[in-house]
Amino acid sequence: MASPDAPLLRALNGDRPERTPVWFMRQAGRSLPEYRELRVGTRMLDACLTPDLAAEITLQPVRRHGVDAGIFFSDIVVPLRLAGVEVEIEPGRGPVFASPVRTAADVDRLTSIDPDVVAQSAGPIKEAIRYVTQELGDVPLIGFAGAPFTLAAYLVEGGPSKEHMRARAMMAGDPASWNKLAGWLAQVSHAFLGAQIEAGASAVQLFDSWAGSLSPAAYRKSIAPHSTAALAGHDVPVIHFGVGTGPFLDDMRLGGVADAVGVDWRMPLDEAAGIVGEDVTLQGNIDPAMLQAPWPTLEAHVRDVLSRGEAARAHIVNLGHGVPPETDPDVLTRIVELVHEAQ
């Protein structure tokens, strides 16, 4: 079990540990040659639901980089697969659903599934997490789930899209169906997070990758209540992250439910701290594109992120989004060393 004195957990609780904690979204994945070797011949969702594979992939970046947390290797559509929804992750494209959810009848069909089936079917997830937490010792494991809007965007579109037109159209044109769908997805994500916590996760993060396509008014009315429901009531610290959420960053606090708010690369952390206030930790926000820059340029950028992060009550260093697959792993290791050495 992770120590409550672990730098990540101290930062999430509003303390500033002697060493600034750092981890990377998508650190367990395609940037690591050992990951690519392990995944040969195995489909993504099969890897997520095979306990020994999921556990090993979770541990790989902790061993290699010396980060301050593991992030459980999974995918935001795993709880939907556990609920019996037919979905596959197509290489180079992303999640694709056999039956998109676009009408009131589609919503009724999907939401007739009891969300509790997610926790009941989460045996492989719990097995993997129990093994991981034993191996990590004092290092915390972060569990995660997709936020209701991002999951709904995939479901309504039937797969990835750039502007999520169908999802936003349902939100505006059939709010009853939208709220029924998003409310069900909140229960699914809540159950998936709960299963990870039960198995030993020390913190959780809710990913809302597509929230930036929304207006502040739409987010506040149609999304924030459902994301709050997905996170409320868990007895570990929670992180809420979205991409492009600068126009409504304060709403990402979800009324105080979130202990930390993730900030993407677009907004300086000192500006973000001025928006969210003194009672929330900030996470971020190295620009992923800078990982391709010469080291002196990247080093200066990381030091700037650290400096601006001092404006927050506490700071967890991360990227402003996930690790790109073409990233040199040695660069990530070097960033961890820099952050740990900087005072």
C-alpha positions as CSV (number, residue, x, y, z in Angstrom):
1,M,0.0,0.0,0.0
2,A,1.3,3.4,-0.9
3,S,2.6,5.6,1.9
4,P,0.5,8.7,2.8
5,D,3.9,10.5,2.8
6,A,4.4,9.7,-0.9
7,P,5.1,13.0,-2.7
8,L,2.1,12.6,-5.0
9,L,-0.4,12.0,-2.2
10,R,1.0,14.9,-0.2
11,A,0.6,17.2,-3.2
12,L,-3.0,16.0,-3.7
13,N,-3.7,16.8,-0.1
14,G,-2.4,20.4,-0.5
15,D,1.0,19.9,0.9
16,R,4.3,20.8,-0.9
17,P,6.7,17.9,-0.4
18,E,10.5,18.4,-0.5
19,R,10.5,16.8,-4.0
20,T,8.0,17.9,-6.6
21,P,6.1,14.7,-7.8
22,V,6.0,13.9,-11.5
23,W,4.3,11.3,-13.6
24,F,3.1,11.3,-17.3
25,M,-0.2,10.6,-18.8
26,R,0.2,7.7,-21.2
27,Q,3.5,6.8,-19.6
28,A,2.5,3.1,-19.8
29,G,2.4,2.6,-23.5
30,R,3.7,3.0,-27.0
31,S,6.8,5.2,-26.3
32,L,8.4,2.2,-24.5
33,P,10.2,-0.5,-26.6
34,E,9.5,-3.1,-23.9
35,Y,5.8,-2.2,-24.2
36,R,5.8,-2.7,-27.9
37,E,7.6,-6.0,-27.6
38,L,5.1,-7.2,-24.9
39,R,2.1,-6.2,-27.0
40,V,3.0,-8.1,-30.2
41,G,0.0,-10.2,-31.3
42,T,-2.3,-8.9,-28.6
43,R,-5.2,-6.5,-29.2
44,M,-5.5,-3.5,-27.0
45,L,-8.6,-4.4,-25.1
46,D,-7.4,-8.0,-24.6
47,A,-4.2,-6.6,-23.1
48,C,-6.2,-4.4,-20.8
49,L,-8.2,-7.4,-19.5
50,T,-5.3,-9.8,-19.1
51,P,-4.1,-9.3,-15.6
52,D,-0.4,-10.2,-15.9
53,L,-0.1,-8.1,-19.1
54,A,-1.9,-5.1,-17.7
55,A,0.2,-5.3,-14.5
56,E,3.5,-5.5,-16.3
57,I,2.7,-2.6,-18.6
58,T,1.7,-0.5,-15.6
59,L,5.0,-1.2,-13.9
60,Q,7.3,-0.6,-16.9
61,P,7.5,3.2,-16.8
62,V,7.9,3.3,-13.0
63,R,10.9,1.0,-13.3
64,R,12.4,2.9,-16.3
65,H,11.7,6.5,-15.4
66,G,11.5,6.6,-11.6
67,V,8.2,8.5,-11.7
68,D,6.3,9.2,-8.5
69,A,3.1,7.2,-9.5
70,G,2.0,4.4,-11.7
71,I,-1.1,5.0,-13.9
72,F,-3.0,1.8,-14.3
73,F,-2.8,0.5,-17.9
74,S,-6.3,0.4,-19.3
75,D,-8.6,2.4,-21.6
76,I,-11.6,4.6,-21.1
77,V,-13.8,2.1,-23.0
78,V,-12.9,-0.9,-20.8
79,P,-15.8,-0.4,-18.4
80,L,-18.1,-0.3,-21.4
81,R,-16.7,-3.6,-22.6
82,L,-17.2,-5.0,-19.1
83,A,-20.9,-3.8,-19.4
84,G,-21.3,-5.9,-22.5
85,V,-21.0,-3.1,-25.1
86,E,-19.5,-4.2,-28.4
87,V,-16.4,-2.1,-28.9
88,E,-12.9,-2.5,-30.4
89,I,-9.9,-0.3,-30.5
90,E,-8.7,-0.1,-34.1
91,P,-5.0,0.6,-34.5
92,G,-4.4,4.1,-35.8
93,R,-8.0,5.1,-35.3
94,G,-9.2,4.4,-31.7
95,P,-12.4,3.1,-30.2
96,V,-15.1,1.9,-32.6
97,F,-18.6,0.9,-31.6
98,A,-20.6,-1.7,-33.5
99,S,-23.9,0.1,-32.6
100,P,-23.7,3.9,-32.2
101,V,-26.1,5.4,-29.7
102,R,-27.9,8.2,-31.6
103,T,-31.7,8.0,-30.8
104,A,-33.8,7.9,-27.7
105,A,-34.4,4.2,-28.4
106,D,-30.7,3.6,-28.6
107,V,-30.2,5.4,-25.3
108,D,-33.0,3.4,-23.6
109,R,-31.4,0.1,-24.9
110,L,-28.0,1.0,-23.6
111,T,-29.1,2.4,-20.2
112,S,-31.2,-0.7,-19.5
113,I,-27.8,-2.4,-18.6
114,D,-27.3,-2.3,-14.8
115,P,-24.1,-0.2,-14.2
116,D,-23.3,-2.5,-11.3
117,V,-22.3,-5.2,-13.8
118,V,-19.1,-3.2,-14.3
119,A,-17.9,-3.8,-10.8
120,Q,-19.2,-7.4,-10.9
121,S,-17.1,-8.0,-14.1
122,A,-14.0,-6.3,-12.9
123,G,-12.2,-9.3,-11.6
124,P,-9.3,-9.1,-14.1
125,I,-8.9,-5.4,-13.3
126,K,-8.7,-6.0,-9.5
127,E,-6.3,-8.9,-10.0
128,A,-3.9,-6.7,-12.0
129,I,-4.1,-3.9,-9.5
130,R,-3.5,-6.1,-6.5
131,Y,-0.3,-7.3,-8.1
132,V,0.8,-3.9,-9.2
133,T,0.3,-2.3,-5.7
134,Q,2.3,-5.1,-4.1
135,E,5.2,-4.4,-6.5
136,L,5.0,-0.6,-6.2
137,G,5.2,-0.6,-2.4
138,D,5.2,3.0,-1.3
139,V,4.7,4.4,-4.8
140,P,1.0,5.2,-5.4
141,L,-1.1,3.8,-8.2
142,I,-3.5,6.1,-10.0
143,G,-6.7,4.5,-11.3
144,F,-8.7,6.2,-14.0
145,A,-11.9,6.4,-16.0
146,G,-13.3,8.4,-18.9
147,A,-15.6,11.3,-18.1
148,P,-19.2,11.0,-19.2
149,F,-18.9,13.5,-22.1
150,T,-15.9,11.9,-23.7
151,L,-17.4,8.4,-23.4
152,A,-20.7,9.7,-24.8
153,A,-18.9,11.4,-27.7
154,Y,-17.4,8.1,-28.8
155,L,-20.7,6.3,-28.3
156,V,-22.8,8.7,-30.2
157,E,-20.3,9.2,-33.0
158,G,-19.6,5.5,-33.2
159,G,-15.9,6.3,-33.0
160,P,-13.4,9.1,-32.9
161,S,-14.3,12.5,-34.4
162,K,-12.9,16.0,-34.4
163,E,-15.9,18.1,-33.4
164,H,-18.3,15.6,-31.8
165,M,-21.2,17.1,-33.8
166,R,-23.7,14.3,-33.2
167,A,-23.0,14.3,-29.4
168,R,-23.4,18.0,-29.1
169,A,-26.6,17.9,-31.3
170,M,-28.1,15.3,-28.9
171,M,-27.2,17.4,-26.0
172,A,-29.0,20.4,-27.4
173,G,-31.8,18.7,-29.3
174,D,-32.8,15.9,-27.0
175,P,-31.6,16.9,-23.5
176,A,-33.7,14.1,-21.8
177,S,-31.9,11.4,-23.8
178,W,-28.6,13.1,-23.3
179,N,-28.9,13.3,-19.5
180,K,-30.1,9.8,-19.4
181,L,-27.0,8.6,-21.3
182,A,-24.6,10.8,-19.5
183,G,-26.1,9.9,-16.1
184,W,-25.7,6.2,-16.9
185,L,-22.1,6.8,-18.1
186,A,-21.4,8.6,-14.8
187,Q,-22.5,5.5,-12.9
188,V,-20.4,3.3,-15.1
189,S,-17.3,5.4,-14.5
190,H,-18.0,5.6,-10.8
191,A,-18.2,1.8,-10.6
192,F,-15.0,1.4,-12.6
193,L,-13.1,3.8,-10.3
194,G,-14.6,2.1,-7.3
195,A,-13.3,-1.3,-8.4
196,Q,-9.8,0.1,-8.8
197,I,-9.9,1.8,-5.4
198,E,-11.2,-1.4,-3.8
199,A,-8.2,-3.3,-5.3
200,G,-5.7,-0.7,-4.0
201,A,-5.5,2.4,-6.2
202,S,-4.4,5.4,-4.0
203,A,-5.8,8.1,-6.2
204,V,-8.0,8.3,-9.4
205,Q,-8.1,10.6,-12.4
206,L,-11.1,11.3,-14.6
207,F,-10.2,12.1,-18.2
208,D,-12.4,14.4,-20.2
209,S,-10.3,14.5,-23.4
210,W,-13.0,16.1,-25.6
211,A,-14.6,18.6,-23.1
212,G,-12.8,21.4,-24.9
213,S,-15.3,21.2,-27.8
214,L,-18.0,22.6,-25.5
215,S,-19.0,26.1,-24.6
216,P,-18.7,27.1,-20.9
217,A,-22.5,27.2,-20.7
218,A,-22.9,23.8,-22.2
219,Y,-20.3,22.3,-19.9
220,R,-21.8,23.8,-16.8
221,K,-25.4,22.7,-17.6
222,S,-25.0,19.4,-19.3
223,I,-21.6,17.9,-18.3
224,A,-20.4,19.1,-14.9
225,P,-23.2,17.5,-12.9
226,H,-22.5,14.1,-14.5
227,S,-18.7,14.3,-14.0
228,T,-19.3,15.3,-10.4
229,A,-21.4,12.2,-10.0
230,A,-18.7,10.0,-11.5
231,L,-16.2,11.3,-8.9
232,A,-18.3,12.0,-5.8
233,G,-18.0,9.7,-2.8
234,H,-14.7,8.0,-3.5
235,D,-12.4,7.9,-0.4
236,V,-9.2,8.7,-2.2
237,P,-7.9,11.9,-3.8
238,V,-9.3,12.7,-7.2
239,I,-7.7,14.5,-10.2
240,H,-9.9,15.9,-13.0
241,F,-8.3,16.5,-16.4
242,G,-9.6,17.8,-19.6
243,V,-8.1,19.2,-22.9
244,G,-9.0,22.7,-24.0
245,T,-10.8,23.5,-20.8
246,G,-9.2,26.9,-20.2
247,P,-12.5,28.8,-20.8
248,F,-14.2,27.0,-17.9
249,L,-11.2,25.8,-15.9
250,D,-12.7,26.8,-12.6
251,D,-15.7,24.5,-13.3
252,M,-13.2,21.6,-13.6
253,R,-13.0,21.8,-9.8
254,L,-16.5,20.4,-9.8
255,G,-17.5,22.4,-6.8
256,G,-14.6,21.1,-4.7
257,V,-15.0,17.4,-5.5
258,A,-11.6,17.5,-7.4
259,D,-8.5,17.7,-5.2
260,A,-6.4,18.5,-8.3
261,V,-7.2,19.9,-11.7
262,G,-5.1,19.0,-14.7
263,V,-4.1,21.9,-17.0
264,D,-3.2,21.4,-20.7
265,W,-0.3,23.1,-22.4
266,R,-2.3,26.2,-23.5
267,M,-2.5,28.0,-20.2
268,P,0.4,29.0,-17.9
269,L,0.1,27.4,-14.5
270,D,0.3,30.7,-12.6
271,E,-2.6,32.0,-14.7
272,A,-4.5,28.7,-13.9
273,A,-3.8,29.1,-10.2
274,G,-5.3,32.5,-10.3
275,I,-8.5,31.0,-11.7
276,V,-9.0,27.9,-9.6
277,G,-7.9,29.5,-6.3
278,E,-5.9,28.3,-3.3
279,D,-7.8,25.2,-2.4
280,V,-6.9,22.9,-5.3
281,T,-3.7,21.4,-6.5
282,L,-2.6,21.9,-10.1
283,Q,-1.2,19.1,-12.4
284,G,0.7,19.8,-15.6
285,N,1.6,21.2,-18.0
286,I,4.7,20.4,-20.1
287,D,3.8,20.8,-23.8
288,P,4.1,17.3,-25.4
289,A,5.4,18.9,-28.6
290,M,8.4,20.1,-26.6
291,L,9.6,16.5,-26.0
292,Q,11.0,16.7,-29.6
293,A,12.9,19.9,-28.9
294,P,16.7,20.1,-28.2
295,W,17.4,19.4,-24.5
296,P,18.3,23.0,-23.6
297,T,15.0,24.2,-25.0
298,L,13.0,21.5,-23.2
299,E,14.9,22.0,-20.0
300,A,14.1,25.7,-20.0
301,H,10.5,24.9,-20.6
302,V,10.3,22.4,-17.7
303,R,11.9,24.9,-15.4
304,D,9.4,27.5,-16.5
305,V,6.6,25.1,-15.7
306,L,8.1,24.4,-12.3
307,S,8.4,28.1,-11.6
308,R,4.8,28.9,-12.6
309,G,3.5,25.9,-10.6
310,E,4.7,27.6,-7.4
311,A,1.6,29.8,-7.7
312,A,-0.6,26.9,-6.8
313,R,-1.2,25.4,-3.4
314,A,0.8,22.3,-4.6
315,H,2.0,21.1,-8.0
316,I,2.2,17.7,-9.7
317,V,4.4,17.9,-12.8
318,N,2.9,16.2,-15.9
319,L,2.4,16.8,-19.6
320,G,-0.4,18.9,-20.9
321,H,-1.7,15.7,-22.5
322,G,-0.4,12.2,-23.1
323,V,3.1,11.0,-24.1
324,P,3.3,10.9,-27.9
325,P,4.2,7.4,-29.2
326,E,7.3,8.7,-31.0
327,T,8.8,10.1,-27.8
328,D,12.4,9.0,-26.8
329,P,12.0,7.4,-23.4
330,D,15.3,8.7,-22.3
331,V,13.9,12.2,-22.6
332,L,11.2,11.4,-20.1
333,T,13.7,9.9,-17.7
334,R,15.8,13.0,-18.0
335,I,12.7,15.2,-17.2
336,V,12.0,13.2,-14.0
337,E,15.6,13.6,-12.9
338,L,15.4,17.4,-13.6
339,V,12.1,17.8,-11.7
340,H,13.4,15.8,-8.7
341,E,16.7,17.7,-8.5
342,A,15.1,21.2,-8.9
343,Q,14.4,23.1,-5.7
